Amino acid sequence: MDALFVSTLSVAIAEIGDKTQLLALLLACRYRRFWPLFWGILIATLANHGLAGLAGQWLAGVFSPDTLQLLVALSFIGVGLWTLIPDNVDDDSDNRRQLGPFLATLVAFFLAEIGDKTQVATVILAARYDALLMVVAGSTLGMMLANIPAVWVGCRAGDRFKLRWVRFVAAVLFIGLGIFSLFG
């Protein structure tokens, strides 16, 4: 259960102010259709984070437990610092209109997650815990917890968010997780 809880919390925190959360707001404003966006985000995240989890398990077999603990702690601190860097969302409106809300969300989320903080966090967590399904379930749940509210309020308040402070709080929490991993 630790793997599920830590994965959910870590990814939900990392997703705050991330480009995929901004993408969720953008798609919600454009399509205004909750369920196609929900399913697109869910399926894209399961596929992307499943692959990331497999990569993390491979890494766990390569490094010693002490080295892995150090790498995990430093990675959490790195993700925390990375959170401070604002993300930009590319607006390719012609392609998204032609694909429809589900397919546009599925493709956009899968591609946006490649190399993203939350994918890196999933690799780290899968390397740390020997519970691939719990890590992938937790990281997916964390993505949904962060993105579904963004979809829900997207059209109503998407242009009113001040993400600089939200991003700062998320960075502090991630750096705190990294320090805790180093000494805990």
N, C-alpha and C positions, 0 to 999 in steps of 0.2 A: 504493500500500500504506500510505502514511502516513495517509491518510484512514480506512482500515479500522482500523488499529492505534489511532490517537488516538481515534476514535469508540468503539471497543470499550472501551478503558481509561477514557475519560471517563464513559461511561454506567454502566459497572460500578461505578466509584467513587461517582458521584452516586446510584446506586440503593441503596447501603448505608444501611440504616436508614430508607429511604423508605417512604411509605405503601403503595406497591404491593408492596414486599417483605414488609411486615407483612400485607398482604392475602393474599399467597401463603401465608404461614404459617397464617393464619386458614382459608383455603379447604382447605389440606392437612389441618388438624386436623378440619375438618368432613367432608370427603368421603373422604379417605384413598385417592384414586385418582390415581396419578401421571400417566398418559398423557392423560386428558381435561384435566387442569390444564395440562400441558405444552403441548398443542396450543392451548388457549384463550389462554395467555400469548403464544405465538409469533404466532398470527394477529392478535390484538389489537395487539401491538407493531408488527408489520409494517405494518398499516393506519395506526396512529397516527403512527408515525415516518416513514412514507412521505409522509404529508401534511405533517409538520413539515419534512422535507427539501425538499419543493417550496417551502415558504414561505421556507426559508433560501436557496435558489437565487434566488428573486425578490429577496430583500434584497441579495444579492451584486451584482445588476445596478443597484441603486438608489444604493449608496454607493461612494465612491472606495476603492481598496485601502488607503490609509493610515487613512482613517476606519473602514473595516471592521476593520482590525487592532486599532485602539484599542477599538472596540465589542466585539470578540471577547474581548480581554484583560479588559476591565471586566466582561463577562458571566460569564467564568469565575470571577472574584473574587466577583461577586454570587451565582453558584450555590454557591460555597464557603461564603459567609456564610449563604445560605438553608439549606444542609445542617445548620447548627447548630440550626435550628428543628424541634422534633419534629413528626411527622405523627400524626394520629389516623385510625383506621379506623372508618368507620361500619359497624355490624353490623346489616344488614337481613336477618335470618336467614330470615324467611318467604319472601321473594322468591328467595333463593338456593336454598332447598330445592325450590321448585317448578320452577326452571329446569334443574336438573341440573348436574353439575360442569363440563362443557365450556361450555355456554351461559352459566352464571353467571360463570365465569372470563373468558370472552370479553367479555361486556358490562361486567363490573366493571373489568377491566384497561383496556379502551379508554376508559371514562369517567374512571377514576382518573388516567390519563396526560394528560388534557386540561389544559394549563397547568402540568404538573408539571415539576420540575427536569430530568428526562431528556428531556422533549419540548423544553424550551427549549434544552438542550444540543444536541439534534439540529438544531434550527433554526440555532444558532450554527455548528455544524460544517459544515452544508451551505452556509452562507454563506461560510465560510472556504475550503473545498475545492471544487474544480470536479469532484466525483466523487459524484454523488447516490447511485448504487447502492452504492458502497463505504461511504458515510456511513450509509445506512439499514441495510445489512448489518452494519456495525460496531456501530451503536447497538442493533440487535436482538440481536446476539450478546452485547453487554454486559448487556442486560436479562436474557437467558437465563442468563448466567454468574452473575448476582447472585440471580436468583429461583428457578432450578431447585434449587440446594442448599437453599434455604428451603422449597421444596415437599417435598423429600426428607426433611428432618429436622423438618418442621412439627409433627407430633403428638408427637414424642419430646422436643423441647427448646424448643418455641415460647414457653413461659412463663419460660424461664430466661435469655434474652438480656438483657444490660445494654447497650442501644443508645446510651446517652449517650457512652461512650468511642469506640465504633465511629463514631458520627456526627462526633465531634470529629476523628478521624483523617481521615475522608473530607473534611471541610471544609478541613483543612490541606493536603491533597493538591490540592484544587481551587484554592485560593488560590495555591498554588505554581505550578500550571499557568497561572493568570492572570498572575502576575508574570513567569514565563518568556515568555509571549506578548508582554508589554509590552516586554521587554528582549532577547528572543531572536530 
